[in-house]
Amino acid sequence: MQITHSLRSLLLLALSATTWAASTPDTARQSAQQATTPQQALDRLVEGNQRFASGKPQARDLVTQVKVTAQGQYPTASIVTCLDSRTSSEYLFDLGLGEAFSARVAGNFVNEDILGSLEFAHKAAGAKLIVVLSHSSCGAVKGACDDVKLGNLTATLAKIKPAVAAVPDSGDRSSKNSVFVEKVAAANVRGAVAQIRERSPVLKEMLDAGQIGLVGAMYNLATGKVTFYPDTAVNVKAPAM
Ligand SMILES: [Zn+2]
């Protein structure tokens, strides 16, 4: 089989993903990652959020995890979420070190840099599931609704504007209308899920081949619970809302 230059580069990238911090790949952890299905990766997140929201997180020795994960990283999921200080995916899904890639940007949209990061996480480093996670009362979504202008933030909020336009509600379309804001946040998740397929041939190929899963979700700041959108799910079955 002829190995193309780009594939060879990816293989080198994957190798370096396991050896950035150490010289010996951990074959047991790598095998466990590769044996994980997209559905199993989602089930772990669902169970983790249930533990988080019910106040029963797993006991973890993070210092030990530092030592273990220094041998390489083999996460099973990547999570695109908001900059918001209350939406750290490791907390929300009760995860330890090395269990998920985390891509964060205000408004949890995808652009070239986020897509490139996801391509690394999945094509090079072997993760099995992509989650696009928004949250209630998102300040970035509110800013997009209100057409806020501020330095570089103006360009950031412009990425959320298509979601504002996608919600047809008449009446108050400002951040004062919390129902409208939540609809825009949901539309923004659906837009990001669609764009992952449309703008990343690398990820689309993996999704079409069933190698990875994809799902959108919403985090409720008041309850600590994540609700998945079953209609956005690709290659996984999300729990009913
Ligand atoms: Zn936010």
Boltz pocket constraint, residues with backbone or C-beta under 6 A from the ligand:
constraints:
  - pocket:
      binder: B
      contacts: [[A, 82], [A, 83], [A, 84], [A, 106], [A, 107], [A, 135], [A, 137], [A, 138], [A, 139], [A, 140], [A, 141]]
      max_distance: 6.0
